[in-house]
Amino acid sequence: MKDPRLYTRALIICQSIVTSIYIAIGVVVYFFAGYYVASPALGSTGPLLKRVCYGLALPGLCVSTLLLSHLPPKYVFLRILRGTKYVSQNTSIHYVTWFSCTAGTIIISYIIASAIPVFGGLVSLVGALLGTLLSIEPYGCMWLYDHWHGQRTTKWTLMVG
């Protein structure tokens, strides 16, 4: 950003727009489908529109699934094998540990998602309320990390605070 002081304003505007879109789509789908809305809501549309929408949504869902089923096992894998030669060598211990971490994470996630009856609605609500915030905040934190040890002036302190 040219002017980092506008970060908060941009974040509020973006969150407001995303929340408004979620509410508008929810109201329209509920208005037309009523109590009979399918889960996911794309199932309530006609056959042609359903195919088009799923064709557009599936690549993004696949990439999200791959990312979210890769990052937590990677963290656990590195915590287990930190400081050993097995982190970077393609040995049987490396592969067994990696596949165990991945399978364990996916199984635990499935159990949690199955055990909570309203999990889908809860995930939708959390995504609508915090998705933008969690997508934008890390960049501000990374900027602070990169510039924390640099020369701090009154302008820098006012901008951060």
N, C-alpha and C positions, 0 to 999 in steps of 0.2 A: 504494500500500500504506500502511496505517496505520503499520506498523512496518517500515521498510526493512531492519532487521537480519535479518528473516525471509526475505529474498530468496534467500539461498543454500539454505536449507532447502526453500523452495518449488520452486526449480529442481531440486534433487536428487530430490524427490518426483515432480515432473512427468516428469523424464527416466526415472526408474525405472518409472513407470507406462507410459510410451510404449514403452520397451524391452521390458517384460514383455508388453504387448499384441502387439507385433511378433513376439516369440518364440512366444507362444501361437498366434497365427494361422498362423505358419509351420509349427509342429509339427502342428497340426490338418490343414492343407491337405496337408502331406507324408504324414501318416498315411493320409488317405482317398484321395489321388491317387497317392501313391508316385512312382515314376520317371516316370510319365506326366503329371505336372502340366504344364498349359499355361502359356504365358507371354503375357499376364498370367494369374495364377492364377484369375481369374474365369471363364476359358474352361473350367475343369475342372468347373464346376457344371452343373446341369441347365438346359434351355432357358429355363424360366420365371424361375428365380432369376438366370440370367445376364442376361436382359433387364432385370429389376428393378435389379440391381446396377449394370449399365452405365448405366441411366437416371439413377440417383442419382449416379454417379461422373463422367459426362461433363461436366456444367456446371462442376464444380470443376476438371477437367482442362483445359477450354477457357479458363477464367479464368487458371489457372496458366500455360498456354502463352502467352496474350496478355501477361501481366505479364513473364514471363521472356524473351519475344522483343521486348519494348519497352524495358526498362530498360538493357541494355547498349548497344543502338544509340543511345539517348538520350544516354548518357554520351559516346560517341564523337562523335556529332553536335554536341554542345555544345563538346567539345574542338576540333573542326575549325573551327566557325564562331564561336568566342568572339571578342567584340570587333567583329564585323561587323554590318552591318544585316540580313543574311540570316537571322539567328536568328529574328527575329520577323516578317519580311515574307514574304508568300506569293508568292515568286518561283520561277522555274524552278530556280535554283541551290539554293534551300531544299529543294524537293521532290526534285530529283535526289540531293542529298546525303543527305536522310533515307532515301529508298528504297534507296540504295546501302549506307548503314550497316545498315539492317535486313536487306537481302538478304545482305550480307556476313556478318553475325553468324549468321544462320540457316544459311547454307551452311557456315561454319566449325564450327558446333555439330554439324551433320549429319555432317561429315567426321570429327570427333573421335569422335562416338558410333558411327560405322560402323567406324572403324579399330581400336577397342579391343574385342576379342571378348567380354570379360566386363563390358562397360560397364553393362548393366542390373543385374546383381548388385552391382556396385560402387556404383552410385547408391543402390540399396536399402539396402546396408550403411551407407553414409555418412548417408543420411536417417534410418535407425533410431538410429544412434549420436549424431548431431549435430543432428538436426532441431529438437528442443526447445531445445537450447542456442542455436542460431542464431536461433530465433524469439523468445526471451526476452531474450537479452543486449543487443540494441540498445536496449531500453527503459531498462535500467540505465545504459548509456553516454549516452543522451539526458538522463537525469536529472542525471548528473554534469556534462554540458555546460551544462545550464540553471543549475545551482547552483554552478559552479566559482568564479565571481567574487564570490559573495555573502560574507556574513560567515561566516568559518570559526571554529568553536568546537571545544573538545575533544570534545564529543558528535558533531559532524560528522566529525571526523577518525577517531574510533573506529568510527563507522558505516561509513565508506568503507573503512577499513583492515582 
